Amino acid sequence: MEDIGAAFARLTYAVARAERISYPLPELNDLLTAATGEEVLRLPSPEIDGACRLNYVTAMVEVAAHRAGVVPPDWALTVEPCHFRYSWILRCACARTCFCLSPPPFCRRNIFIDSTLGDRV
């Protein structure tokens, strides 16, 4: 069985390089949803160069930390929020809804999503 840190590193590598970010995110979300507080605290810093993708993953980790009742890993505090609003669906009619429905860690990072669909971030 793969260690959670190794699985996180593998999945964040996939997020960094995916042509479509929506492909690796569900598996990453499942991993983080099942993680214990101690596992969340030990997650390695992701190797992602793109600010929006890095902030998306960081927000996911912050949500996982909140659910597990722990503070996020130290590296999450060093990730600067995106300098502009970002949404993967800004061109669609429901973009304004995403501004209202995004979980707080995503909003703080200027990432806007619709988390009401299957409760996946």
Residue pairs with C-beta under 8 A, 6 or more apart in sequence:
2 10
4 31
4 35
4 39
4 42
4 43
5 42
5 43
5 44
7 31
8 28
8 31
8 32
8 43
8 44
8 46
9 44
9 46
9 47
11 24
11 27
11 28
11 31
12 28
12 46
12 47
12 48
12 57
13 47
14 23
14 24
15 21
15 24
15 25
15 28
15 46
15 48
15 53
15 56
15 57
16 46
16 47
16 48
16 49
16 50
16 53
18 24
21 53
21 56
21 88
22 88
25 56
25 60
25 120
26 120
28 57
28 60
29 60
29 120
29 121
32 40
32 60
32 61
32 63
32 64
33 64
33 67
35 43
35 64
35 68
36 68
37 65
37 68
37 69
37 70
38 70
39 68
40 61
40 64
40 65
40 68
40 70
40 72
40 73
41 65
41 70
41 71
41 73
42 73
43 61
43 73
44 75
45 73
45 75
46 54
46 57
46 58
48 54
48 57
51 80
51 82
51 83
52 82
52 86
52 111
54 79
55 79
55 81
55 82
55 86
55 109
55 110
55 111
56 106
56 109
56 111
58 72
58 76
58 79
58 105
58 109
59 103
59 105
59 106
59 108
59 109
59 111
59 121
60 121
61 72
61 73
61 76
62 72
62 76
62 105
63 103
63 105
63 106
63 121
65 71
65 72
65 73
65 76
66 105
79 109
81 108
81 109
81 110
82 109
82 110
82 111
83 110
84 110
85 99
85 110
85 112
86 110
86 111
86 112
87 95
87 98
87 111
87 112
87 113
88 113
89 95
89 98
89 114
90 112
94 114
95 112
97 114
98 112
98 113
98 114
99 107
99 112
101 113
101 114
101 115
101 116
102 111
102 112
102 113
102 114
102 115
103 113
103 115
103 121
106 112
106 113
106 115
106 121
113 121
115 121
